[in-house]
Amino acid sequence: MPLKIIRNSITLLKCDAIVNAANPTLLGGGGVDGAIHKAAGKGLLFECMKLGGCKTGQAKITGGHQLPCKYVIHTVGPKWRGGTNGERELLESCYRESLRLALEYGCSSVAFPLISSGVYGYPKDQALKVAVDSITTFLLEHDMLVYIVVFDRDSFRISEKLFVDIVAFIDDRYVGMDPIFSKTRRDVFDESTVLKTEEIFLPEEEDPAAFPPDFAAKEGKAAVPGSPDLKRGSQRSLEDVLNQEEESFSQALLRKIDEKGMTDSQCYKKANVDRKLFSKIRSNINYHPRKTTAIAFAIALELNLDETKELLLKAGFALSHSNKFDLIIEYFISSGNYNIFEINEALFAFDQELLGV
């Protein structure tokens, strides 16, 4: 199951378990810890009093009491002391031990705050990277729906360099650019200027590079030197070309998975897509995906920009330079970065819809 980044109060989530960023006493405190204890009621405090505290990097589990979840998993994150005192290892252990308990207690869904990123002072961008790395490592081996929950924009940070690079990429290419995008400081992006997703379904202009060399020759178009087919030294027959032109999205996706030598599970996990959704796509030749799902599979397959556009067209979508969401996707593909979780971090930071989920 996928990893989702959402903006909400963790105390409101209806899932099997929520994770509490607790202090070593487990008896409540400020921030997320205080909010969870307040929402759960005194029963949670009484149960925690019997646990004898918790060491940094470890985790313990209780019932959810008055919360809408079955369990609360309490973990104690490290205080930031400059990053050279084992903070990362301890924070990784918090996620690993919490997920181990969730698995042991049969949880199919669990929600995390960004552990240690509040009063414990762990830099938010680094805390986010540890969270994503730890959770995705777990999800490669296990099926579970995992949330990272942030309360507001100030609680979430991608790296400043990545943020500035994306703004610059958009600034260079966006059609109808607002003056705001000539600035590169994060603080210009307040709630009144967040980027919004716009769906653009217009087909793009015909590009000779999009045609295989044999098809181009038959249509009177010159083959493009350096195209993937010429590099492989192979020529597809006209019948193959026509068959692929008539492919549905589902057929094209399954063909690409085979061509890449991937298994189904490798593909849908890299796409951050639920196994049940993939089964629907596989079993229904005419399945019509959402644009974010189609792009997620292009990322999982590590398709280049032209291949991504080709796969999107099978589903009736296109990429546009008048769509900021599309430009962020183009930035990552052009950079050769196919880590869907890092892409989703950036999309979330720019208030865009996430991939796959």
N, C-alpha and C positions, 0 to 999 in steps of 0.2 A: 504494500500500500504506500501512498505517497507521503511526502513531507509538505506541510502547508504552513505558510507564514500568514498570520492574521492579526488584525488590530481589534482588540476586545479586552474585557476584563476576564482574567482567567477564572474568576469565581463564578462566572455565568455559563461556562462551557458544559454542555451535556456530553461527557465522554466517560470512558471507564475510569481513568485516573488523571488527576492533575498533579503537577510537581510543585512543591513548596520550596522556595529558596529560603531555608530556615537558618536560625542561628544554632550554635551547638547545644543549647539547653532544650530546644524544640518547644519552648513554652510561649512562643509568640514574640513579635517585635514590630518593626515598622515595615513600610513598603508592602511588597507582595505577601510577606509572612503575616503581617498584621491584618491585611485584607482577608486572607484565607481564614485565619482564626476567627475574625469577626463574623464572616459569613457562615462558617461552620457551626458556631455556637460553642457553649462550654463543654459539650461532650468531647470535642476534639482535644481541648486542653486537658481534660481528665485522662484521656487515653494516652496522650503524649507524656504525661507525668509518670506513666508506668514504664516508659521506654528507656529511661536512664540516659537521655541525651544522645548525641550523634557526633562522630568525629568528622573532621573536614575531609571531603572526598567520598564519604560513605552515604548510605541512604537507608531509611526505615519507612515502613508503611503502616497506615492506619485506615480506618473507615472514613467515609466522606461526611457522615453525620448530616447536617442540614444543607450541605452543598449538593448540586445536581449530579455529582460524580459518585462512583462507587467507592473509590479509594483516594487518599492523599498520600503521595510519596514525598517524604521530607528528606532533603539533601542539603548538606552544608558546603557552600562554595568557599573558595580561598579568597582572602583579602589580597588586593593588589599591592605588591611591594617592589615594583619595578620590573617584574617579569623574569627575574633570574633566581627566584627562590622556589621553583617547582610549581608555580601557579598553574601553568597550562596542564601539567600532568594531573594535578588535583581536580581541575575543572573537567577535564576529560573523564576522570573517574566518577564525578558526580553524574554525568550523563550515562555513562556505562552502567553504573550500579542502579540507577533509577530505571533504566530500560530492562535490566535483568530482573528487577522486582516486578515490573509491569508484565513481563513475559511469564514469570513464575506464577503470578496470580491470574493468568488467563486474560489479560487486557487486550482488546483489539484496537483501542485508541488511547492516546496519552497526550497531555498538553504540558509544555514547558514554558516557563518564563526565561528570559535571558539571565541565567544564574550569574551572580557576582557582579553584574553590571550596574547595580544601584549604589547603595552606601558602601559596599565593599570595594568600589573604585576600579574594577576591571574595565579597561577601555572598551567601549561598546562595539567598535568594529572588530576587535580581536575576540571579544566574548562571542560575537555572532559567528565568527569563523570556527571557533572551537565547537560551538553548538551544532552547526551544519555539518562539519567534518565528522563529529562523533555520531550524530544521528544517521547520517547517510551510510556510514560504515556498518551500523547495525542493520539498516534496511536492506543492505545487499544480501543478508542472510535470513532475514525474518520479514514476515508480512504483518505490518502494523501501521495504523494511521497515526502520524505524529504531527502535532502542532507546535510551532513556535509562536507564542502569544506576546505581542507588544501592546502596551496601553496607549501610547501616542507616538507621534513622529520623533519627539526628542529621545524616546527610549530605543531608537533604532538607528544604526549608522553602518553604512558600508565604508570602505576605505576612501579617504579624501581624494587620493590619486584616481581611483576608478570613477568616482563621482565626477571629477573635473574632466577626465578623458571622455566620458559619455556626453557631458554637456558640450564639449568642444566638437565631438563627432556630429551631434545633432545640429549645432550652430552652423557647421559647414554645409549641411545637406538639406536641412528642413525647408520645405516650400511654404512660404507665407510666414517667415520667422518673426516672432514677437521680439521686441527690443530686449526683453529680459534675458534672452539666451546669448546675448553678447557678454554677459557676466558669467563668472565661473565660481563665485563663492556660494557655498551651500546655503548661507542664510538668506539668499534672495528667494528661496523656494518655500514660502510660507503657504498657509492653507488656501490663500486666494490665488496662488499661481501654480498649483500642482498640475502636473501633466495629466491629461485625460486620454483614454483610449478611444480612437475613432476607427470604426470598421470601414474599410475601403474595399469594394469588390470589383472595381473596374479592371479589366484585363490590361496588361502592360503592352507596350509596343513590341512588335515582332523583332526579335533579336536573332541574327543568323547563328550566334554562338549557342543558342538554345537547341539547334537542330543537329542531329548526328550527321557526320560528313556524307554518308551515302544518301541520306534523305535530302540533304541540301543540294547535292549534285543533281538529283532527279527533279528538284523543284527549281533549278536554275540558280541556286545560291552557292556561293563558294564555300568549300569546307574551311573550317577555322583551324589554322595551324595550332598545335598544342592542345587541341580538344582531348577529353579523356579517351574517346574512341581511337583517335590517331595515335595517342601515346601507347595504347595497348596493342596497336598493330592489328586490330580486328575490325571487321566490317559487319554491321548488322544487316540482315536481309530486309527487303521492303516489307515482307510479311511480318517480321518481328517489329518493325517500326510502326506499321499500321495497328498491330495488335496492342502495342503499348500506348498508342494514341487513344485507343478505345478502352483502356484500363479504367476501372474505378479506383477510388482512393484505396480501398481495402486491398485490391489486387496489386496495386503499385507498391503499397507498404510491405506486403508479404514478399513480393519479389525482391525488394531492396534488402529486407532482412536476410534472405537467402544469399544474395550477392555479397553481403558484408560478412557472411559466415557466422552470424549471431544466432543465438537461441531466442525463442519468444520471450522468455523471462528476462534475459539480459537486456533485450530491447525495451520492454515496458518498464523495467525498473530504472534504466537510464533515462527514460522519458518521464519519470515521475508520474506514471499512469497506473491506476488500479488494475489488478489482474482481471476483475470482472468486466471492466470496460474494454480491455484488450480482447477478451473472449467474444464480446459483442461485435467488435470490428472484424475479427477473424471469421465469425460464423455468418456475417451478413455482408454479402458482396456489394450491396448498395448503401452501406452505412455511411452517413454524412456526419463527419466530426465537426466539433467546434474548431475555430481557427487556432486557438491556443493548443488544442490537442494535436492538430496536424503539425504545427511548428515544433511541438515537443518531440514528436517522432523524428522530424528532420534533424533536430539537435542530437537525439540518441544515436541516429545513424551517421552522425558527423558529415552531413551533406554540405557541399559548398553552396555558395549563394545561388548559382544557376540551378543546381539540383533541388535546392529548397523551393525555389519558385516553381519548378516543374511539379514537385509533389503537392504544393499548395493548390496549383491549378486543378489537380485531380479532384480537389474538394471544393472548388469554386472560389478560392481566395487568391489574393495577390499581395505583394509587399509594395508599399508606397512611401515616397519621400514626403508626403503630406500627413503621415501618420507617425507620431512620435514613438508609439509602441513598436512599430515596424523598424524604425531606425535603431532602436536599442537592440533588437534582434540582429539587424544587419551589422551593428558594431561588433557583437560577440562572434558572429560567424566569420566576419572579415578578419578578426583578431585570432581566429583558430581556437577560441575558447568554447568548448562544448560541454562545460560543466553546468548542467541545468539548474543546480541549486545556487550556484553563483549568479547565474542569469536571473533567477527568481529573486535573489536578494536585491539585485539592481532594479528589477521591475517594481518590486515592492517599495523601494526607496523613492522611485519616481511616480508612485501611486498608480501603477499600471496593473492590469490583470496578469495573474501568474500562469506559467506554462504547466500543462499536464494535469493539474489538480482539478 
